[in-house]
C-alpha cells in the first residue's frame, strides 16, 4: 500500500488518501473514508480466518470418519467459523466498509454525523474481534455460534465467556454504526436530496440501521444472562437451577433472525445500484424497492419463532410464526422482480460488478425460495438441523451477501482507490466464485433431504459422494476468493489511474465528488436537482 | 442405499405425504427460479449494449398492476404451502389419544436410552411394529438433543426440564438411521443408532425375548416404595398427600383456586418441585424436592406407574375412594 503514504506531488489534487500519512493519521482518523478502509482491511483478515476454518472443515469431511481432526477440534472449527463469519464479517461487511465510505457522499455530506463515534465503532469492533481470536488461540470454543443453553452455560469446557464478551463488545460497534447512519441520513442530506431521491443503497442501510439499533441490545442482554448463568448459576436457562433452555432460544433468535436481514439488506442495496448502472436505466419500481427494505426490517422482527418449530413450542405459536415467515418473503420477492424488470429494454453491459449482480439475483432467488421450505412447518420438521439449512443460509449469505460485497467492492474500487482493477482477471474470478459456490452448496440441499444432520464431525458412509463434491467445490471457491485479493492489491498499487466516473454511473459519489474524494468529499456544496438513477436525463419530479 | 434418489426410504405413514409436499415446493421453486434465470438471461442478451453510441434507454418507472401481480401470485402459492405444511405439522405433533404404543426415550451425552412399557430396555436401538401408532415421550438428562428418524420424516428436540411427545406409524419393515440432530457436544455425530421396523408378529417375538425386572409400571412401583412416596401418597385412603389413584389425565383443583390437568408435565413438576402447584386441601412443604435426586429414566418409570393407577383395567372395583373426590373435580372417566 505504498501509495497510501505518499504526500501529494506538487500540483496534485489532495485526496483523503494522500492528505496525511503515518500510522497516527490512520488510527486516529475521523474521516469516514479512512475508517471504512480500516474496516476493509480488518474484515478481510477476519474473512480469511473464518474462511480457512471452513476449508479445514470441508477437508475433514472428505472422509466419513474425519480425515484430519478429532471431533472436539471439528466442533471448534464450525463454531469459530460461524462466530467469525457472522459477527466479524457479515454483520459489518457492507455497512461498515461500503456504507461508511459511501453514505455521506451519496447524500452530499462531508462526513457521518458523529465522526468520533464512528472511530469508536471500529475500535470496539477490533477489541471484540481480538477477544474472539484470543479465545481461538487459547483453545477455542465449541458451542456452535448459537451458544445454545444449557450446553453453553453448564456443559462446555471451552472459552465460552471470553468469546461471548468478544461478541458483546462487537455488538456495541454495530449499534453505534447503526445510530450514526440513522442520524446522518435524517439530518445531513444535501439540499434537494429528498427521501424519494435517496439512492436505494442508502434506503437499505437505513432499514439495516434500524435493526442494528433495536435488535443488537437484545443479543447483548442475552449474552450477559448467559454469562450470569455460566458463572453464578443464576437459574435462567438451566432447568437444573430452575431455568428454561427454550427461553434462551427465544432471546437469541429475537436478535439473530433480524440479524440475517442486517446481513442481506445492505447487499440488496448494492444490487439496486449495480443493476440500473449497467442497464443504463432507472430502477423499476423505486418506491417498491425502497419500502420493501422497510417492510423487511419491520416484519423481520416477528419471525424468530420459526427456529423453534421442533423445540416443543406451542403449535398455535408455530402457526403464527410460520405465516409471518411467508409474509417476510414477499418484499424480497418484490425486489428480485423489480431488479429483473429494470433490465427490460435496458442497454446492458457485462462489467464485473454486473456479473456479480447476476450471481446475486440467481443465488439469492434460490436461497430465498429454499427459505419457504423451512417456513413450511411439516417440511421444517424433517429439514431443520440438516445440511439443507446449511445450504439455504449459505445461498443467502455467501451466494447473496458475499456476491454483493464483491460486486460492490469492484464497482466502487475506482472511487475508493483512484485506480482500475484488471477486468479480465476480475471476470475470470467471478466465474470461479460462481462455479465453486454452487458445487460447494448445491449438494448440501440433497444431503439435507436425505437426512444428513449438520454439525457432524463424522457421518454415515452413504453421504460421502455428496460431501466430497461439496469439499471439491469449497477448494474452487477458496481459489475464487484468493484471486481478487491478489489482483486488487496489485491494482491498488500499480493499476491504471481511474477516470472520474468509469461506469458512467449516476449519483453524487460519481458525478459531484472527485475520484478519489478529498477529505471533505466535495469541492462545492452539492445540490440535488434530479431523481436517483436518472440515466435518461429526464426532467426532475419531486414526487412520483 | 437408494442409488441416486433424492428421497430417503419412506417408512412411515406420513413420509409419502411429506414427500408430496416437498415435491410441490420443489416444482414451485424450480419454476420460479427458471423464470427468473430465463428473464435475466433473455434480457441480458436481447437488451445488451451493442455500441458505445447506443442511445440511453427510456426509463420505465413503475407499473402498479405488475407489482400487484408479482406480489399476489407468489403469495397465493405461499398460502398453499402454509396451509398444507401446518395441517401436516399438527398431525405429526398431536399423538392419537388412544391405542398408541407408548415408548419412552431418554437422551444423554451421547446415547439414546429406550424403555418399553413391558420393561425392555435398549441403547441406541428402537424397535417398532408396522401398522401401529407409536407415541414417543422424550426426556433429556443433560443438554438439548433432537431425536431424528429421516425415514419417518420426523424429528423433535429433546429438551432438559421438559417432556416432549410426538408420534408416527411405521409402514415398511427395515433398518433405518436414528440421528441426534441438535448439536450436543463432543460426540454429537456419534449419538445415533438404528430404528428397526418389524412385522407385528416378529415384533411380539422380539418383545418376549427382552423383558427382565418387570414392566415399566412395576419398576415405577418399586421406586415409589424405595423413595418413600408410598408412606404419604397412600392409595385409596386419606394420607398426608393426595392419593394418586385416577389422577392422571384428570382435572386437579389447586390450593390457589386454579385447575390443571394432571398430565406428564404436571406430574413431572410435582415430583421435582412439589410446592409449585399444590392440590387443594393439602399442606405445602410436606414433600421434599426431588430435583437432581432422581434420573430422567426413573422419572419416566414413576410416571408410567402413576398412569397405570388411572388405567381403567387397574381400577379397584367399588368406585372412587372418598379421598380422591376432594382432589378430583369434574372427572369424566
Interface residues (C-beta under 8 A of the other chain):
Chain A: X71 X72 X75 X142 X144 X148 X150 X151 X154 X155 X156 X238 X239 X240 X242 X243 X244 X245 X246 X279 X280 X281 X282 X284 X285 X286 X287 X288 X309 X310 X311 X312 X315 X318 X319 X322 X323 X326 X329 X330 X333 X334 X336 X337 X338 X340 X341 X343 X344 X345 X346 X347 X348 X349 X350 X358 X361 X362 X365 X366 X369 X370 X372 X373 X375 X376 X377 X378 X379 X380 X381 X382 X384 X385 X386 X446 X449 X450 X451 X453 X454 X455 X456 X457 X458 X459 X460 X462 X533 X534 X535 X536 X537 X538 X544
Chain B: X1 X6 X7 X8 X18 X21 X22 X25 X28 X29 X32 X33 X36 X37 X39 X40 X43 X44 X47 X48 X49 X54 X55 X56 X57 X58 X59 X60 X61 X62 X63 X66 X67 X70 X71 X74 X75 X78 X79 X81 X82 X84 X85 X86 X87 X88 X89 X90 X91 X92 X93 X94 X109 X142 X143 X144 X146 X148 X150 X151 X153 X154 X155 X156 X157 X159 X160 X161 X162 X164 X177 X179 X180 X181 X182 X183 X184 X185 X186 X187 X188 X189 X190 X273 X291 X292
